[in-house]
Amino acid sequence: MLYVRSLAFNFVFYVNLIVQMILWTPYYFLSPRHRAWFVPKFWSRTSMWLYDKIAGTSNDITGQENLPEGSFILAPKHQSFWDAIAFFPFLQDPLYILKRELTWIPFFGWYIMKMRMIPVDRGSRSKALKAVVAATRQEMARNPRQLIIYPEGTRRAPGDEPAYKYGIVEIYSQLGVPVVPVAHVAGLYWPRRKFLRYPGTIKARFLPPIPPGLSKEEFMERLIGETEAACDQLLIEASRAPNPPAFPPTAMKRLRELGAKA
């Protein structure tokens, strides 16, 4: 049944994306941008509903009281495609940094550009970082926006060694806005590079914001320490669930390390 439900959800997930993208096109492109946000947020909610009903995986996202008013940076762990779509319904006007090639995809690229996302070219990291900071500062000056950036850059398996990039430190220091870390272990239920979707409850937490103005070293220490500690706790909770998902070797290793420390 795991394989059948996983295949069924993957099929319905993409059908839902394509159908909604086509059906909502007139409303989306004729509406002001603040109203058009209803469409991708509605798609996210329906996707999570289908995930629950077909794959048997529900969401428990807590800590919304930690989301500041106005502009800030949201810094989630990146383990799965789940964390790319699950959080923006909680944000007023989210802002993504993405590869420019994505804007060339029919419909999908048009949807992206409607929301004034920040496309970047592959190449020099220093040039790309400067362009991102300049574009984000301009967007936040126009109206409050919430930049979603993954501190580790690429998806990593649950329990894997942290690999935070320095880019978020530069963005934090130059923008001067709070950073809200987000902890979760969604990769246990929606694994990267696999089609299986394990049943259970994905728990995620918006952690207390890290205020602007800290030194780069103190900010990085807090970001890593607070995010990883919360992820460790969620990993332990997932292991104690009545019907835990299959744990990858990285998660099993981390559980053993946490057990030894305890």
BATISE-820056 format. One line per 2 residues: their letters; for each residue x, y, z of C-alpha. Coordinates in steps of 0.05 Angstrom, whole numbers. Last residue first. Example, Ala and Ser with C-alpha at 12.3 -4.5 7.8 and 13.67 -1.06 7.14 Angstrom:
<robas>
SA) 273:-21:143; 246:-90:156 $
</robas>
This chain:
<robas>
AK) 436:231:540; 498:244:498 $
AG) 499:171:476; 426:173:457 $
LE) 437:236:416; 494:203:379 $
RL) 452:140:367; 396:184:341 $
RK) 444:219:294; 468:153:265 $
MA) 397:130:253; 381:196:219 $
TP) 441:191:173; 426:118:157 $
PF) 356:136:132; 297:125:179 $
AP) 236:90:152; 174:125:180 $
PN) 151:118:252; 84:85:268 $
PA) 67:100:340; 115:160:340 $
RS) 177:153:384; 227:161:326 $
AE) 189:223:303; 196:255:371 $
IL) 271:241:371; 278:273:303 $
LQ) 237:333:326; 284:343:384 $
DC) 345:338:339; 313:388:292 $
AA) 304:437:349; 377:431:370 $
ET) 399:438:297; 361:503:287 $
EG) 382:535:352; 456:518:346 $
IL) 463:533:271; 428:600:273 $
RE) 458:620:340; 530:605:319 $
MF) 519:639:251; 492:702:284 $
EE) 548:704:336; 602:698:282 $
KS) 571:750:237; 563:799:294 $
LG) 492:813:316; 454:873:290 $
PP) 389:841:270; 349:799:319 $
IP) 345:723:314; 272:706:311 $
PL) 242:653:358; 234:586:321 $
FR) 181:570:269; 169:497:283 $
AK) 155:437:238; 124:370:253 $
IT) 108:323:195; 55:273:220 $
GP) 53:201:195; 50:165:129 $
YR) 112:156:85; 114:185:15 $
LF) 159:143:-31; 180:175:-97 $
KR) 253:184:-78; 305:237:-95 $
RP) 293:274:-29; 249:239:22 $
WY) 178:262:37; 165:230:104 $
LG) 234:228:136; 256:288:95 $
AV) 203:329:132; 248:332:193 $
HA) 232:403:214; 264:466:243 $
VP) 252:536:217; 299:594:234 $
VV) 268:664:235; 319:718:216 $
PV) 307:790:235; 324:847:187 $
GL) 388:887:176; 394:873:102 $
QS) 470:874:98; 487:831:158 $
YI) 433:780:144; 451:774:70 $
EV) 524:765:87; 509:712:139 $
IG) 460:677:92; 515:669:41 $
YK) 563:635:89; 535:566:75 $
YA) 510:519:129; 531:446:123 $
PE) 501:411:183; 519:336:188 $
DG) 461:293:166; 404:276:214 $
PA) 351:282:161; 381:280:90 $
RR) 405:345:58; 373:388:5 $
TG) 417:443:-24; 434:513:-1 $
EP) 449:499:72; 421:565:96 $
YI) 356:557:55; 329:626:40 $
IL) 258:651:43; 255:727:41 $
QR) 194:756:74; 168:821:44 $
PN) 145:888:71; 133:938:14 $
RA) 175:977:-36; 237:980:8 $
ME) 234:905:19; 236:894:-57 $
QR) 295:941:-66; 334:909:-9 $
TA) 320:841:-40; 345:862:-109 $
AV) 409:892:-80; 423:833:-35 $
VA) 410:783:-91; 453:820:-141 $
KL) 511:824:-91; 504:749:-77 $
AK) 503:732:-151; 566:773:-163 $
SR) 602:738:-105; 578:670:-128 $
SG) 605:679:-198; 566:637:-247 $
RD) 494:614:-250; 447:671:-262 $
VP) 398:694:-209; 322:703:-210 $
IM) 292:743:-153; 216:735:-147 $
RM) 171:791:-169; 105:754:-156 $
KM) 84:759:-229; 153:734:-248 $
IY) 141:667:-215; 72:656:-247 $
WG) 102:670:-315; 157:620:-303 $
FF) 107:566:-285; 62:583:-344 $
PI) 115:567:-395; 184:551:-364 $
WT) 234:607:-378; 229:634:-307 $
LE) 259:569:-280; 323:582:-320 $
RK) 336:644:-277; 352:600:-217 $
LI) 314:620:-155; 314:668:-96 $
YL) 245:669:-65; 203:725:-34 $
PD) 142:714:9; 88:768:16 $
QL) 44:757:78; 75:692:101 $
FP) 39:631:132; 18:605:63 $
FF) 93:608:46; 112:551:92 $
AI) 91:485:61; 115:495:-11 $
AD) 191:490:-11; 193:452:54 $
WF) 156:394:22; 206:390:-35 $
SQ) 250:358:16; 307:366:65 $
HK) 322:440:68; 322:468:139 $
PA) 284:533:139; 312:605:143 $
LI) 256:657:138; 285:727:130 $
FS) 245:787:154; 203:844:130 $
GE) 140:868:166; 112:838:229 $
PL) 152:783:262; 137:708:257 $
NE) 148:678:326; 73:673:340 $
QG) 69:624:282; 108:574:326 $
TI) 75:510:302; 68:470:238 $
DN) 35:402:248; 25:371:180 $
ST) -11:307:161; 15:248:121 $
GA) -35:193:102; -10:188:30 $
IK) -78:202:-3; -117:244:48 $
DY) -58:278:81; -19:293:18 $
LW) -83:315:-16; -94:366:40 $
MS) -22:389:35; -30:399:-39 $
TR) -96:436:-28; -61:483:21 $
SW) -3:496:-27; -50:508:-86 $
FK) -90:558:-44; -26:594:-27 $
PV) -6:595:-100; -74:625:-119 $
FW) -87:672:-61; -23:709:-77 $
AR) -62:740:-135; -95:788:-86 $
HR) -29:822:-66; -6:822:-138 $
PS) -66:859:-165; -112:812:-204 $
LF) -114:803:-279; -56:754:-281 $
YY) -82:708:-226; -156:712:-243 $
PT) -146:694:-316; -94:640:-301 $
WL) -131:605:-244; -156:547:-287 $
IM) -88:534:-321; -44:535:-259 $
QV) -98:498:-220; -98:441:-271 $
IL) -22:436:-275; -10:436:-201 $
NV) -67:388:-185; -42:341:-238 $
YF) 26:345:-207; 2:326:-138 $
VF) -48:275:-165; 7:233:-196 $
NF) 54:238:-137; -4:221:-90 $
AL) -24:159:-128; 47:134:-134 $
SR) 58:142:-59; -8:110:-43 $
VY) 8:50:-86; 79:43:-60 $
LM) 58:47:13; 0:0:0 $
</robas>
